[in-house]
Amino acid sequence: MTAVALLHPGVPPKAVDAFRLISPELSVVSDLASHKQTKAALVFGGDGTVHRHLPALHKYKIPTLVVPVGSGNDFAKSLGIMNKSVALQAWKRFCVAGDNVRKIDLGVVRSGEEETLFGCVAGIGLDADANRLANGMPAWLRAWGGYVVAAVWALARFRPVAFKVAAGDRTIGREGFFVAVGNAHRYGGGMKITPQAEVDDGLLDICFVGRMAKLKVLCALPTLPFGAHIRLKEVEYFRSGPVRIEAERPLEVYADGEYVCRTPVEIGLLPQAMPMITPGG
């Protein structure tokens, strides 16, 4: 079976060896432009690596396995791929039986004529600022709580902003710290910001964090890995179709940990848009 591996620049080619033992025709490539007919693709890296290859993977509808060897790996873990060993078992099952492909939704950020796909979460406001700071940290620090450290730094200087969040017949118009729009339930190395999100339910999960004392925000940060923040009275959480987000001042938009654009934006969903190789059927 023809298959290709796409590697983060920091991942050595020998990382593919164990997978090549199962499928000897597996080859390392730099992109998919010349490999449109391949039967499967393996992405060795984290959320940023997946994000960079997402347009081509979606365009060619190639069954894809994410091997989580990045700093965050939230996309892979949202699919139940917790480590490289689980990915290897999923690859073996795919090569033998081929019955573990799951079609998932993809989010899409629209700004003017530009569209950017994402798999996990798009964030605007405080969490986007934290994302920018975290991206400047060493990989080892990002993997060990770097996002929380960055969030504390960002919180110290962030000023709440007036948002307008419009989704269907629901509109939020008040000051807040950030809006997170989730296709998957986690980002930032395990922060369950949209804890009820499912990657194949055809809906976006919206988490709006309204204005509150910064000390309260700080105390809420340790609850993010458990998704308990949605119980706060200042937090509005709901599911919807496309959502339009505006702010009184231009705010950066990050998706899958990568800078996308500035507000205003519309964030939508592409249902059943991408076939993923997963541990289960």
N, C-alpha and C positions, 0 to 999 in steps of 0.2 A: 504494500500500500504506500503510495506516495504521500509524504507529509513533510512539512517544513517547520523549523524552529526559529523564532524571532527572539533575540537576546538583548537584554539591557546591556549597554556598553561595559558595565562593570562585572558582567557574568561571563566566566570563562567558557569556551566551547566544550570543555570536558564535562560541564554540567549536563550535557545532553546524552552522555554515554549510556547511562542506565536506561534511558528511554529508547535509545537506538538498539539496545539488546533485544527489545521487544519488537521493534520495527526497524530493520537494518536500512531501509531506504530513507529514513529521516535525515534531512539535510539542513544545515544552518544557512539562513538567507538574511539579507538586510531589509527586504521589503517584499510585498506580495505582488507587485506590479507584473512580474514575469512568471508568477506561479498561481494564476487564477484558477487552474484546474486541479489544484492539489486537493486531496481528500480530507486533510485535517491540518490545523495549525496549532503549534504550541508556543505560548508566550512565556518566556522566562524573565520574570521581573515583578514589579509591584504595580500599583494602580496607575502610576504615570506612564509606564511602558505600555500597559493595556490601552490607556487613553490615546497614546500617540498612534497606535495601529488600529484603533476602533473604526475609523472611516472605511478603511480597506476591508477589514474583516466583515463589516456590515454590508458593504457593497457586493462582495463576492459570496456572502452567505456560507462561509467556510466553517464547519464545526471546529470549535476552538477550546483548547485546554489551557488554563492559566496555571503555571507552576510558580507558587508563591515564594520567590526568593528576593523580594524587595524589602523596603523598610516598613511599609504599612500593610499591604496585602489584603485590604478590606474587600475588594471585589471578589477575590478568590474565596475568602472566608465566608462571604455572603452566599456562595454556592456550595458551601460545605467542604471546600478544599483547604484544610487547616495547615497543611505542611507539604513538603515535597514528597514524602512517603505516600500520602493520600493521593496526590496527583499521579504518582507512578501506578498505583493500583487502578485508578480511573482510566489511565491510558491503556493498561493491560486489558481491562474489560472492554474498552472501545475496540481495540485491535482484534479481540477474540469474538465478541458478540455484537458490538455496535449498538447496544440497546440502552446506552446511558447518555443520550443527547437530549438536552432540555432547551426549548426555545424560551428566551427571556425578553423582557421589554428593555428598551433603551430610552433614556431621557435625552431631550434635545433643547439646547439654549438657543434662542433666536434673538438676534440683535441686528436690526436693519435687514440687509440681505444675507447676513452671515448666519450659518447654523453650525453648532458644535455638539457632537454627541457625547454622552457620558453614561457610565454604568452605575455609579454609586449615588453621590449626592452633589448638588449644586448649592453653594452657600454665598450669602450676600450680607455684608456688614461686619460685625465683630469677628465672626469665624473666618471670613475671607482675609481679614487683616492678620489673624493668627496663622492662617494657612501660608500667607506670604512670608511671615517670620520663620515658620517651621521649615519652609523650603530652603532657607539660608543656613540651616543647621547641618552638622555632620549627620550622615546616614545612621550611625549608631545611636545618636541622641534622638532622632526622629522615631527610631524603633523602640526606644525605651522612655516613652512618656514625653517626647519632644513637643507634641501638639499641646498638651496641658501647660507646659512651661511657656510656649508661645502665646497661648490664650491669656495667661496671667499678664504677660508683658503687654499684649494688645489691649487688654481691659483697662490697664492703668491710664491709657491716653485716649481711649475711644469715647466719643461723645454720642449719646443716643440720638437717633435721627428719625424724622417723621417718615413712615412708610405708607404706601398704598398697595395692598395686596388684594387682587381681584381674581376670584376663581368661581366661574359660574354665577350663581346668585348670591355668593358670599363675598363681602368686602371688609377688609381690615384697614382702618385709617387712623393710625396713632403712632406715637413714638415707640421705638424699640431698639434692641441691640442687634438682632440679626434675623434673617429668614433662611431656613434650610429646606431644600426641596429634594426629597429622597425617592430614588427608584429602588435602591437597596437600603438596608437599615443602619448602616454604619459607615464611618469615615474616620480619618485622623488616627489610625492605628488602634481601632477598637471602640471609638466613641459612638454609642448607639443613639445618634441624634434623632433619627426617625425610626424608633424601635419597632413599629408595627408594619413597616414597609415590606413588601414581597416583590421580588423581581419579575414576577409573571402574573400579577393581578390586574394589569391594565389601568392602574391608578398611580398617581403621585401622592406622596405623603408630605404634608406641609407642616413645618414647625416654626411658629412665629414667637420669638422671645421679646416680650414687651419691656417697657421701661421699669426698672426696679433699682433698689440700692445696689451699688457695685459690690458691696460686701456680700449681699445675698447671691449675686451672680457667682462670686468667688466660692461661696459655700456650696453652690449647686454643681460646680465643675466635677467634683468627685463622683457625682451621681450619673454622669454621662455614660460610663461603661455599662450601666444597668438600665438606662432609659428612664430613670425615675424623675427626671426634670419635667416631664410632661404633666406631672401632678401639680406643679406650681400654678397659682392663680394667674400669674402674669403670662403664662404660656398658653397659646392657642394651637391646638393640634387637630388636623382633619385631613381627609383624603379627597382628592378631586381630579378632574381632568386638567387641561391647560390652565396655567396661572400667569398673570401679568404682574410684575413687580416694579414699582417706581419708588423713588426716594427724593427727599428735598434737596439733597446734594448727590452728585454722581458717586456711586459706590462700586468697588471692584466686585466682579463675579468670578468665583473659582468653582471648577467642577472636576471631580476626581483628583483634587489636589493641584490642579493646573489653572493658571490665569486664563480667562476666556474673554472678558469684555467689561464694560461698565453699564450700570443701569441707565435707562429703563430696559427691561428684557421681558420676553415671554418664554416660559419654560413649558414644554409639552412632552408628549410620550409617543414612542413608536412601539405599539404592542407586538409581541412575538417577533421581534426584529432580528434576533441573532441566535443561532444554534450553539449551545455550549456543552462541552463534555464535562460531566459531573460524576461524583462518586456513585450516585444512585441511578435508577432507571428513569 
